[in-house]
Amino acid sequence: TSLQAQWRQCGGSDLKATNKGHTWGASMNVPADAGNGITTMEITGHGLAVPLLGERAIAAKNNIVIDVLVSASASDFGRLHQMALDITNSIFAKIPG
C-alpha cells in the first residue's frame, strides 16, 4: 500500500517536532514484515521527560486499512511488538473474507 511505501521512505530516520515551544525527537526503525500481511515499525522518543517507546503495525484486508499504535514509557519492545500484533490480528479476525 502507499502507507507501507511511506514507511519504507521514513524507516531508519529521525524526526523532530515542536509543540508549545518544546522540541522532541523520535527515531523510526526500518519497517519489518511481521507475517500475515502485517508491517511493523519501532519508534523511540527522545527529549521527553519520560522515555517513550512505540510500536506501529499496519495491514489491509478487503479494502480496510488497520493502523495500530501501542506506546509505553518502558523499554520492552518485544512486549509492545506482541501487543501491536495481537490487536491487529484481533481486528483482522473480525473482517470477513
Disulfide bonds with the S-S distance in Angstrom:
none
